[in-house]
């Protein structure tokens, strides 16, 4: 019996590969996939961030899964039914059980994943369970591979008498690199339509790798420092206070993480304060300039307004200054601010870039070929215009009464983006098509960019709901023949915050608030209302009244009868990262990456109608964790300023026809084509004016460094 016990080959010498090595193997193997193209090209720095964050996340998940498997093996080592087993020698019990658990994790994890297959609109818990099962199986396979590889290396060392030469070689990175090479070689042979669709060109791969390495090293350094601090502090507390070392290390870890969280919150608050302070600077406001000379009596901030000019903020001031003039400027040099040309008003242009600037005639009368019916009303209540949401609602209602918003035939309820921005093209389009007989009302809820304003969604939802309910009550007091039609417009986070008012009410919600129609562009994928109305067989949803489209020709393809029943239209470009990103993309394949969604859908060729590329690019694939970070970067890049085109998160060229169709403001095709050119020209002029104003502001600061910009 003793001879039998000594006979098994001693190939389990040395320590077992750690969970960290398993994590390195998996992270190394999955590095190549981070370079795969997604919705849009990425810069070298962006690629480095995607690779670094993805690799770090894969590593952490793998380590956690391997730790769980190792913990299970340790519990089995002490099990009574294995003690004294003749087939499991005592000296090999731990290693045999560890590798057995790893090997069993592969079929068990795979089977569990197959038991919960992916389903449309599945619950998060279900998707997480499948993801966890797959990762356990993957970690088991990686751990077993390292164990077997290590055993083989030990056996080879002893056969050749090399005293552990091969056993000391870490296998995780070479094995991972080999797998990554195979994956990359297979991907590189896939045919892409054009070379520019490659995520990163070969000459920038080095930069990407360096950035990724910096991210991984930084995260690893932080984790190592935090772990060292926890151990040292825990041991120190154990020396002076009762309790075990393990207990005080847990306390120390909580204290260190709490300190890190406190520092992070402080840094976040400071960064947000700087961002919000920047929105108070106004390059459109020149020292000594009287706001009443550059505004009309029907916009907020004017002499007649209840909203002080100084409380509008940068985006609010830009908003009221971008109104469309109703009539051409009078011949000669002197122009009254209420009758001037272009966008913004002539005195404002003179103040910015000098009286010699020639501004084209963008008045309603000139562009539409007909006199304006009324002066457009633009109500804008800034975040600083009143202290609370309720006060801002009261102020907005009073402002609507004072400026005559209820006297217009069309009332547009606008929810802005995070900074308070309202799409100038959408605003101008509705003012042109309504011949000025329109009022818009907007309330700001944040001063931060939309990605940093997610915590303000509840504030926006609440003040929108309060205002819109008060408007409904006000309209019911009016004779029916005098009531304006009520519509909604929202873009990006503004779309989400306005849709949130109707959550759990489906398409009944807007109708209950007297809202006749709505146009939303660039709706974030996290919108609960959008999920509701696009889910089949919901009692509170009339599917004939709502649609999600990529472009206007797609709307036309629905046919006249279907379009006649539509009331709520969501325009979401298929290559817009904002409309694609959601947390569950990390662990569950979204519908926009299904094989059906990646089927090429060519858009009609037309020189008149702007069309964003349709469908998900056929080269895009869902990759757990990695796709989330790729789409996160796609979202960032989609919002970057760029040329005037229907692409990603830029919906400006789409808006003329959608505003006309959705708000029932019909116009001839020739008029729509004319508006296409006019609105693009207005955008170019606006951007030029802002750039010139910024140059003048910087020049003034350089001349007078102590002067605070107004």
Phi, psi and omega in degrees: 000320179295321178296322180296322181291332182273352187284328182302137180299131182274076181259004183259024181294158180077175181280153180286145174306135186282170175299327179297322178293322175299317178298319178297320179299311182293316180297319179295319181294329184265003181296319185300322184294340180291342179272357180294144179291154178234232184286329184208160178299154180236149174284171179297319179294316177300317180297321178298320178295316179300312182295313182298312182291322180293312181299316179299319180292316177302318180298312183296318179296317180295317179298317180297317179294318180291324175299320178296317179294320178295321177298321177295319179297321179296324178292325180288332181301320182270006181293137184294329185287351178259348182291128178078011180294127182291335181274357181228088182304146183303319185288342181250000188302312184299311183293321180295318179292322179298314181287330177294317178297318178299315181293320179291332180297333182293303179292325181294311179297319179295318180296317178297320178296323179289333179288338178238069182295158179297140180224148178301134177055040181287161180288152182299321181299319180296314180296319178296322179297317179293319179298316180297318180298317179296319181289326175295316178298317180295317179294321177299317179296318180293316179297316179296321178299316179294320179298312181293321178296319179294319178297319178296321179295320178297316179297318179296319178300315184287329177292319183267355180067043185261005174056045174081020181297311181288325183295333181280349180285122177291125186270344190298310184290315177300317178296315179297319179296323178296315177297317180299322179296316179297316180296315181295321179296320178293319181291322183294342179272355177287137183277122176257146184303316182220151182299330185287354179277352174298136184299318181216133179286165186297328183282354176248001180299322181298316178299317180298316180297321179295317178296316179299317178298321178297319179297313182296315180297318179299314178295319180295318179298318178297315180297319180295316180296319180295320179295318179296316179299319180297315181295314181296314181294319179297317179295320179296318179294324179296330181289333186245350184231150178291153181124161182282163177297318180300319180298314183288334174291324175296317178298317180296321178295318177298319180294317181294317178294324177296320178294319178297317179297318179299315179296320179296318178297318180297316178295320179298313180299319180294319179295319180294324178296320179294319179296315181292325177296323179297329181286347178276338176289143187226100179293346180270007183239113183263142181304131178086358182276128179277118181304331182293342180276348182239011178230158175264171183284358182251017178233155178294148182089351179281178180297333182271347188284152173273348182264117181297140180305319184291343182265357183288333185079172183300310183291326178294319179293318176299322182298311184286335179280347183266013180297155181273126177292150184274326184230158178295160176291151176291150178298143181107182188273329186269129183229132174288142185299334184272354182236017190278181184252166170073186177222120358276186185304154185304314179300325178294317178299315179301318182295329183277307190236009175098153185290349182279350183294132179263112181256130181292164182273105179251023183291156179301317182298318182286313185290317184272346180074014179217151178295149176292146179279325182200168173281129177298142176257130178233104178264125179221122178248115181284166179297331180267002182285336177205151190285331185232161176304320180296319179294324179293324176295314179301318180294319180297318179295317178296321179294321178299318178295315186293322183269356176085030181297324182284354177270353179273160182275344180228130180240118182255118177269118187246132170249118187281176173285184185302320182283348186102006182288138172240130183304118183294325181293316178298316180298313181293321181300315181290327178291321176295309186293330178271003182054037177085350184275063186209148174233138175242145178228128185225138174236126179282143179234354181202162175244005185259158172302154187307315180299337180261004183250013182298331178287352181261002184299319181295323177296315180297316180299316183293315182287328174297314181298315180300313183294314185293326175292322177294323178294320177301314180298321179294319181294327179292340177280345183270151172302143186301322183287348180257355183288134175285153171288141184248128178227168182235143171226137176208144179231136176058235180296333175296327176293316181295316183291331177280325177291330181300337178298332187256010182303136181075002178247356178055218178280352175289329184302304179301319181297323180294332179266013177074017180272119186280318183213163179210144175232121179237135179235141178063040181293126176301146184294343181280002180295119179291323181294319178299320177297320180299309189284346177259003175270127183291156172061045172253132186294329183272007183241127171262102187297341180286345185262355185224146179206150174244123182228161179269328186204170183292318175304327177295325175293319179296329181293346179290339181093155185296322182293316179294319180294327180294333180271348183291142175231332186230116185242129177247120178258116182226112178296137181293339179255021179266113180298333179296322182276358184248336188277134172203155182303325184289351175298336181292330186229003180215134181291122180285161182296333182283357174245016175286160178304324180294320181291333182271006175288128182304133178231087183296137178275151178297140179281121181207136178271351184264325188249119178295136182226125173279150180307136182267147174077164175284137179307137184296340180276350182285140178225153175273129177230120183309139179069305184301316182299327179299311182289327175297315180290329176299316177291322176300321178297316179300313183290331180295333183267359180290139178302142181202190181294164182282094179204155178282095187202135176053238185265015177259109183251008185302312182293341180282338201288327186303308184289325178292319177299317180297314185284313187288319182271007179056054176240076188295148178209152178293152177306324180295321178294319179296321178294321178297319179294326175306311182291319182295315183291325176294320179294321177298320179297317178297318179295316180300314180295323178294317180297318180294319179296317178295320180295322179294320177297318179295322180295317180294320178297320179294322179294322179293324179287325181230080185299336182274351182279130178276130179297138182290000000 
